[in-house]
């Protein structure tokens, strides 16, 4: 035991000495607060004010003392740390910033009050970025850098990003593979990034990375996760799968003519790569993605027998990759490059030198900005010779002559282009000073110079263009004058933004967006990224629950309504006898101060009956021309208190016009016919339907019937109270004497016209009580197979 203590004691002393050395080193470390002379609670305004004063004082151009330059660098770096809230917070917490290695210190550690633990002493393979063979700090990403730089650049090249952290054991195992893959893909043009979760938690959450290590790809602003084993071949294939599918078209003897002649439709040069490998190289795909807006790419496999004529036509050397670029001429390439080791820098330079056609068509504002840049300096002026022409066949000769003239141009400050008036009418109207869109009789040539990005230009109308030798000589003279005297551009204008002729339709863009979103959902489901899927799943289940709940509630409400009506139908007469006869008003507050009653005709028949919404009923009063005014007035008074119900609609039917429909309806309702048969006392005469009220449910195809009853004094002086109340319900009997008197001709009536009007007026006395029972659902219902046809509602001619 003593021996162990003696052996351990020197080790403890050494460790203590190392900690003390670390403390001394920490004490001597440069502190940005000390350099700027501010406190840790200083505001940004105070820090900025002090920085400006110290920068003026220690600037090397003003301060010639030795060490002024080093002090100025320290002041600048200190201000960079304290002016950034994230860096300042990291320094206050850990004594270092995201860039680390502050002011030449290469080690990393954690500061805890008076102790500084240098992890390199313990030889931890993690949490020690300075000791790693492969420095991730070169590719470290921050949130602002990702949003401002990586996302816009991802539309030109894909990015491969690794999510890591300090205390990540699994990150150590993938480090050798990651190093090898980064070395290879970065040379091909793939962007590389590393996100440390410990320092960039916000960016990690933004990317949806919740585990370390994770590898993801970013292309065109879209994030895709890598879900396979971290092997070099898998990562390379993952980057290749990020690229769009039809970037490079495979060209053979059968489709080479079609491929090269599409330059006019696509308004792009076409590039052909000849190589002996059967698959398109990843370098070539990445190049095609970077310049997809400018150049169309094709690939020729030299090992196929279908490409022998192409190799012979362009005299291709099969021992080295060859790249040809074609512009307006499809027989002869505009430029050629051949090299055994085709590098990215060589290809980029070759494409940049041939990015545009000799005379490109202005199809969008982006192309116009690149072909005709804004003037920056007097010696770097750029002039655009613009031909305003048409796309009809009659303009072909002039357009070809303009192309021939542009191909002989040797002036570097002049760029030639053309536009179609039909597709760019606002721009043409501004330049030609016209206000109509009539086609050009003769193409026009203009020389213009852009003065600012807002659209201001100086231009000169060089005249009409027919492609003759005189036109060519005149334009050449104008260009020579322009080089000597730029003031010949005597017009100015504010140009509108060009129409994007290649913009896809909204529907196509929507379909592409929906496809991308659906693909992302399927990918998340297959790889169990449930944390990202939870908001979407919650939304889907909530919508299904609401829909299912609505259907169930509606179904139960309909069934309960039917059950209630059936259970109370048996007690209908009893309930009517017990109800007070004078109660003809409802406790429902009326919704309107009037009653809206529409006539049921062949025009309103479909909307007011056949296609009536479920749960709604149409209450129809049957009348004649002679009783219209009297019955409508009484009907309005009786139903006024029920207008507060949103499910009731009120109409009237003129039986003088539509008696056939009324008879057909009652023939369908067998129960109703049984009731009507009691009225016949052996005398066969036409029924009088005046004063009848029908409650029609168009959706469920049933009706409730109100039969009028006279409650005032009859012709013999009898009181109406001697009659039973069954008439109000539509199920009882009227007195025979009253029924006969209702059907007597007017000439046999000894009473005056006012007495007859009073009798008709009293036919609807019990309608209020009937309406109450209608809303309660206690009235008998007469179901019919179908509503009478439209021919029945139309009056006979």
C-alpha positions, 0 to 999 in steps of 0.5 A, a space after each residue: 500500500 505504501 509503495 502504491 502511494 509513493 508511486 502515485 504521489 509523483 503523478 499527482 504532483 505532475 498533474 497539479 503542476 500542469 493545472 497550474 501551468 494551464 492557469 497561468 496560460 489562461 491568465 496570460 490569455 488575451 481578454 477582449 474586454 481587457 483590450 477594449 477596456 470595457 466591462 462585461 456588462 457594457 452595451 453594444 453602443 459603448 463597445 462600438 464607441 470605444 472600438 472607434 476611438 481605439 481603432 483611430 489611435 492604433 491604426 498602423 497608418 497613424 501610429 508608427 510605434 512598434 507593435 501598433 499593428 499587432 495591437 490593432 489586430 487584437 482590437 479588431 478581433 476583440 470587437 468582432 467577438 463582442 459585437 456578435 451576441 453569439 460569439 460574446 455569449 460563447 466567450 462569456 460561458 467557455 472563454 472562447 468563440 466558435 472560431 476558437 484558437 483566439 489570438 494564436 492559441 491552438 488548444 481547446 478547453 473549458 474555463 470554470 472560474 479559476 480552473 482551466 482543463 486542457 483536454 489534450 492532457 487526457 488524450 480524449 479523441 473527442 471534445 478536442 477539435 485542436 487534436 483532430 487530424 481532420 480539422 472541421 473548423 474549416 467547414 464550420 457553419 453558423 446559422 446566418 452563414 447557412 441562411 445567407 450563403 449556403 442556401 442560395 449557393 445550393 441552387 448551383 451545387 449540392 452541399 454535404 453537411 455533417 452534424 456532430 458534437 463534442 461528446 460524440 463517440 460514434 462521430 469518431 468512427 466515421 471520421 476517416 470515411 468522412 475525411 476521404 469523401 470530403 477530399 474527393 467530393 470537394 475537388 468535384 465542386 460539392 460544398 462541405 459543411 460541419 455543424 457542431 450541435 454544442 455551438 449551433 443548436 439553432 441551426 441543427 434544429 432548423 435542419 431537423 437534425 436531432 441525433 449525432 452523428 447525422 449526414 444530410 444533403 442540401 440542394 436547391 434549398 431542400 434538406 435530405 437526410 442520409 440513412 445508410 451505412 457511412 461508406 464512401 460509395 454510399 455517400 458518393 451515390 447519395 450526392 449523385 441522387 440529390 441531383 435532378 434526373 435529366 440534367 445530362 441527355 445521352 446522345 447517339 447517332 439517332 438523336 444528335 441532330 435533334 439535340 443540337 438543333 434545339 438551341 433555338 427553342 432553348 436559347 442555349 449553347 449545347 455541350 457534348 462530352 465524349 468519354 469511354 465510361 458507360 455512365 455519366 461522370 459525377 463531375 460532368 453532372 455537377 457541372 451541368 447542375 451549376 450551369 443548367 440555366 445557361 447551357 444544355 449538356 449531352 453525353 456520348 459514350 464512345 464505347 457504343 456502336 450507336 455513336 460511331 458516326 458522331 466520332 467520325 463526324 467530329 474527328 474525336 480522339 478516343 484516348 482522352 475525354 473531349 468536350 465540344 460546344 455548339 452555338 448557332 451552327 450545328 455542323 461545326 463546334 464553336 470551341 473544343 477542349 481535350 484533356 486526359 485529366 479533365 479537372 473542374 477548373 478547366 471545365 468551368 473556364 471552358 463553360 464560362 467562355 461559352 456561356 451564351 450564344 453569339 446572338 441570344 434572345 432576351 427571354 427574362 430579366 436575369 439574362 438581360 442583366 448579364 448580357 447588358 450589365 449596368 455601366 460601372 466605370 467609364 472605361 468598362 462601358 458595355 453597349 447592347 445592339 438590340 434587334 426588335 423582330 418577330 418570330 414569323 417566317 417572314 422575319 427569318 432572312 433578316 434575323 439570319 443576316 443579323 446573326 451573320 453580322 454579329 459573328 464578324 464583330 470584333 469589338 469587345 464592348 459590344 454585345 448583340 441580342 434580339 427580342 420578339 415583339 409579341 413576347 416582350 410588348 412592354 419593353 418594345 412599346 417603351 423603346 419604340 415610343 408606341 402605345 399599340 401592340 400592332 406587329 412590326 412592319 420592319 424590324 428595328 435595331 437599337 443601340 443602348 447602354 444601361 445606366 442603373 439597375 432600376 432600368 434607366 437606359 440611354 439608347 439610339 434608334 439605329 434604323 430599320 433592318 432588312 439584312 441588306 448590305 446597306 443596313 449592315 454598313 449603316 450599323 457598322 458606321 453607327 458603332 464606330 461613331 459610338 466608340 468615338 463619341 458615346 453622346 450619340 445615345 440621345 434618348 433615355 427611358 425607364 425600361 420595365 422588367 422583361 417577361 419570363 418566357 420560360 416560366 412554367 405555369 402555376 399548375 405545373 409549379 404546384 404539381 412539382 411542389 406537391 410531389 416534392 412534399 409527398 416525397 419528403 413525407 414518404 421518406 420520413 415515414 420510411 426512416 421513422 423520423 417521427 419527431 419531424 412527422 408529429 406536426 403533420 400527423 397531428 394535423 391529419 388526425 385532427 381533421 379526421 376526428 372532426 370529420 368523423 365526429 361531424 358525421 356521427 353527430 349528424 347520423 345520431 341527430 337524424 335517427 333521434 328525430 325519426 324515433 321521436 316523431 314515430 313515438 309521438 305520432 300515436 299520441 297526436 289526437 290526444 295531445 291536440 285535444 289537450 292543447 289550448 285552442 287559443 294558443 296560436 303563437 310561438 315563443 320563438 322570437 321572429 328573425 325578421 319583421 316581415 314574412 318572405 313568401 315566394 310563389 311555387 312555379 316551374 322556375 322555383 320548383 327545383 330549388 324550393 323543393 326537389 333540391 331542398 337542403 337536408 333538414 329544411 322544409 317548405 311550408 306551402 299555402 294552396 290558394 286561388 286567384 280570388 282568395 290570394 290576397 285574403 289567405 296570404 294576409 292571414 297566412 303571414 299573421 299565423 306563421 310570422 312567429 315562426 320566421 326565426 327558424 332557419 329551417 323553414 321556408 314559406 311559399 304559396 301555390 296557385 291551384 288555378 294554374 297547378 291543380 294537376 300537380 296537387 292531385 298527383 301529389 295526393 295520389 302519391 300519398 295514399 294515407 292522404 287519399 284515405 282522409 280525403 275519401 271521407 269528404 265524399 258523400 256520394 256526390 262526385 265533384 271537383 275538390 276545393 283545395 283552397 286553404 290547404 297547407 303542405 309542409 314538404 320535406 324535399 330531401 326525405 320525400 314526405 309531407 304533412 297536411 293541414 286541412 282548413 276548418 271554419 271556426 267562425 259563425 257558419 251560414 246557419 248561425 252555428 258556432 264553430 266550437 261545435 266542430 271537432 278540432 280534428 281539422 286543424 291537425 289534418 287528421 279529423 273530420 270537418 262537419 258535413 254541413 260546413 263542407 257542403 257550404 264551402 263548395 256551394 256556388 257563389 250565386 246560391 249563397 244568400 250572404 253578402 260578399 263580405 260574409 264569404 270573405 270572412 269565411 275564407 279568412 277563418 280557414 287558417 284559424 288553427 294554423 298556428 297550433 299546427 305549426 307548433 306540432 310541426 316543429 315538435 315532430 308530432 304530425 303524421 308524415 305521408 311519404 311519397 316515392 318521388 315528387 311529381 314531375 315538372 310537367 305536372 307543375 306547369 299549367 296546361 296551355 
